Amino acid sequence: SAGILNGNGLGNMKNDDNNFLCICRLTGKITGPLKTGISFASSRETVAGNSKIESSLPAPYKKTLIQADIEAKCEKNFLKGELIEARYNPDSAAPLKADGFGLTCGCFLIDKILSVVLRYEEYDPDKSVTDKNDIKWTTLGINYFASKKAKIQANYIFKSEAEDETNNNSFIVQMQYCF
C-alpha cells in the first residue's frame, strides 16, 4: 500500500505548497500462522503539531517514521511484536530521535468468548534525555466477546517512568460494538 496525501493538515482541502505526507506499507505472510509488515512515512511540517513531541519542535521540520511488526497466530494463542522509530529534523534546531516497542501475547480461555492478554511496551519520545516521558507499561487484560459484534475489555495498566515516577497505574473498562 502507498499514498501521497495533502500535507496541510486534517480537513484542509486546499494544497498551496509541496508539503505532502508520503506513506507506504509492505505486508507479507512468511508461513501459515506468521505474518510481518514494515511501514514508512515522511512529511515536511510547516507548523508545530499537537503531539507531545511535535508541539515542542520549532517549525518547519521534516518527520520520518519507520515501523515494523511481526505476528504469529495459532489456534487459541497469538504473539505480536512491534517496533517504531521516529526522526524529527527541524530547520533551526538539533534533530530529535524517538523510539519504542511493544510485545503482546494472548490466548483464549474459552474459544471465541473469553481471552486474556498481556502487553509490555516501552516508549522514549526523546533519546537525548532521560525523563518522566520515558515510559514502560505492562498491561494485563481480559476480553469478553458477547457476540461477533460486541466486546467488553477490562485492562489494568502498570505504568513506570524513567524519572519522577508517579502512582499513575490505571484500570480501564470499555465496550466495543461494530456496526
Secondary structure, DSSP 8 states (H G I E B T S, - for coil): -EEEEE-S-TT-----SS-EEEEEEEEEEEETTEEEEEEEEEEEESS--SSTTGGGS-SSEEEEEEEEEEEEEETTEEEEEEEEEEEEEETTS--EEEEEEEEEEEEEEETTTEEEEEEEEEEES-TT--STT-EEEEEEEEEEESSSSEEEEEEEEEEEESSS-----EEEEEEEE--
